[in-house]
Amino acid sequence: MMKTIFSIIIWIYWAACIISFFFVVSVLYLFTFPFDRFHTIPNKSLKGLAWIMMKANPGWSIAIKGADLLKISQPTIVVSNHQSFLDLPLLYLLPWTMKWVAKRSMFRIPIFGWMIYMTGQLPIDRRSMKSARKLDALVAPVKRGIPAMIFPEGTRTRTGEIQDFKNGAFKLALKYNFNILPVVLKGGHEAMPRGAWRVARQQRFVISVLDPVDLQQFESLTESKDAVFSLMKEEMESL
């Protein structure tokens, strides 16, 4: 019962935060879209939203490992495992701004969807064969020093374990000689697993940024993808 009441309070708080930041993002978007090609300024404002969302519960602690800005000094695609709705604010706590790939359906959510549109995220329909080609829209911002952020599993895990990776992020990195930067998240599945709305009152979250991977050292797409998967799985097991 207490968990239910606590979760209702948290969701009301989160809703108020999202609505408040919607107005902030809207103003920034209107003033900057003529010259801010990649909507970097509105996007950066979401770091504030992420911080107040994740600091709402004093029973949560967050450890960030290896988040060195030198790791994104080369054109980079960040790949992360996907455990929970909470992965989004957790990844916004990293000390750099990213261009995200998101499900097209998220853009249809009132207020939240409008906000991710104004912050310049890329909508993808996973059922469409054209989605892989749409990833080329990430090339320009990545070359300008804005990392792309892709969940290679495609959707949230149901078990907490890292699921098989799709090819998109790795094809793009190989095609344009971008680094892959693996990030491992732990704690989201325990705090609020896929399909659940109630949140844990006590939870430790870990965001572990591994070293960049140059995919050109591998002989094939499959080999590069499997190598990154193994690195992330080993890190997950060690956390």
N, C-alpha and C positions, 0 to 999 in steps of 0.2 A: 504493500500500500504506500509506504513512504517513497519507494522508488518511482511509483506512478505520479505522486504529487510533485516530487522533485523534478521529474521529467517535464511535466506540464509547465512548471515555473520556468525551467530552462528554455523551453520552446517559445513561450511568450516573450521572454527576454531576447532570444535570438530573432524572433519576428520583428520586434521593435528595433533591434540593431540594423537588420537588413533594410527595413523601411527608411530608417534615418539615413543610412549610407546610400540608399537609392537617390535621395535628393542631392547628396554631396556629389555622387558620380554624375548625375544629370547636369549639374552646374559646371563641373569640370569638363564634361564632354562638350557642352555647348560652347564653352570658351576656348577649347583647345583643338577641336576637330579640324579647323582649317589648316593647321600647321603640324599637328601631332598625328602623323600618318598611321602609326601603329597603336594609337590610344594609350600610350605608355603612362601618361599622367593620371587619367582616371583609373587605370589598372593598378598603379602604385597605391592609390588610396585604399584599395581593398586589403592591404596589409594591416591597416588600422582596424578594419572590420574583423579580420581573422584574429587579431590580438585580443579584442574585447570579447569575442565569442569563446575563445579557448581559456580566457582568464576568468570566465563567469563562475567557474566551480573551483573553490579552494581545495577540493579533494583531488584535483587533477594536477599532475606535474609533467613537465615537458623537458626532455633532454635532446639537444641538437648536437650531433657529432659530425665533424669533418666538413662543416659548411664554410670552406675557404673560397673566397672570390677568385683566386687563381685557377680554380678548377673550371671556371667558365671563361677563361681568357681566350680560348679558341671557340669558333662556332660550335654550338653544343645543342644536342637534344637530350633533355632530361627524361628518364624513364623511371617510373615508380610502381611498386605494387599497389593494389587498390583494395582496401579492406572495408571502407566505411565512408559515409557522408562526411565524416570528420577529416578525411584525408585532404579535402580542399582547404580548410583553414589552416591545417597543419603545414601544408606545403607553402602557403603564403607567408609563413614565419621564416622561411629561408631568406637570406640577405640579398636576394636579387629578384627582379621581376621577370615573369615568364609569359610567353604566349601559349595559351592552353588549347588543346583539342577537347571538345565537349560534344556529347550527344545532341543531335539537333532537337530532340524533344525537350531538353532543358531550356532552350531559348523560348519555348512556348509558355513557360511558367510565368504568370504575371509578377511583375516587379523584379523577381530574381532573374528571370530570363532576359528582361529588358536591360538589367544591370550588366549581365555578362556580355550582352551585345555591345553596350557602350564602352566596355573595357577591352573590346577588340579580340575576343576569343573566337576560335574557328569551329563552326558547326559541322559535324560529320554524321551521316546516316550510315551506320555499320552494315545495313542490309543492301546498300547500293554499291555496285561495282566501281562507281566513279569516285568513291571516297578516297582511295589511294592517290588518285590524281589530284584531288583537292588538297592533299597534304603539301603539295608544291607551294601553296600560299604561305607556308611557314618559312620558305627559303629566304625571302627578302629580310624579314625581321631577324632571323638567325644570323645572317651575314652582317647585320647592323649591330650585333652584340646582344640581342634579346633571345635568350634560350627558349626553345620550344619545350612544352611539357606534354608528354603522352603517357597514358596508362596502357602498356603493351598487352595486358590481359584483356583489355576491351571493356570489362565490366567488373563490378565488385565480387570478390571471392565469397563463397558461401561457407567455407570451412575455416578461413583464416590462413590457409596455406597459399603460397604463390601458385597461380594457375599458368597453363601454357601461354606463351607469348604469341601474339599475331605479328605479321611481318612488317607492317607499315613504317614504324619508327626506324627499323634497321635498313629497310630499302632506301629510305630517304637519306639516312646517314651515309650509307655506302655510295649512293649516287652523287652526293655533293661533298663527300669527304668531311662530314661533320663528326665530332666526337659524340660518344654516348656517355652520359653521366648517370650511373645508377643510384637511385635513392631507395632506401628500405624503410618502410613505416611499420611500426609495431604499436599495438594498443588500441587501434580503432575498432578492430573486430570485437575485442573484449568489451569496449565501452559502448558500442552501438553497432551490432552486426547488421548485415544486409537484411532488409525487410522489417527491422525493428525500429520503434520510435522512442522507446524508453532508453535512458542513458544511465551508465554506471555512476555512482556517487564518488567512488574512489578509482583512480586509474593512473598508471604511469605510461606516458607516450614517449616513444623514441623515434627521432628522425635521424637516420644515419646516411650521410653522403659518402659514397665510395669514391675511388679515384676514377678519372675519366678513362674511357676505353677507346682506342683508335681501332676501328673495325677493319682498316686496311691490312692489319696483320693476319687476318683470317682468310681462308681460301674460298669460303662460300657464305652466303646469307645464313644458311642453317647453322653453320659452325659459329658464326659471330653471335647469333641469337642464343644459341645453347650456352655459349661461354658467359654471356651476361646473365642469363637465367641462373647458372650455377653460382656465380659470384653473389647474386642477390639472395639465393636460397641459403648459402653458407652463412651470409651475414645475418639473415633472419634467425637461423638456428643458434647463432652465437649471442643474440641480444637477450 
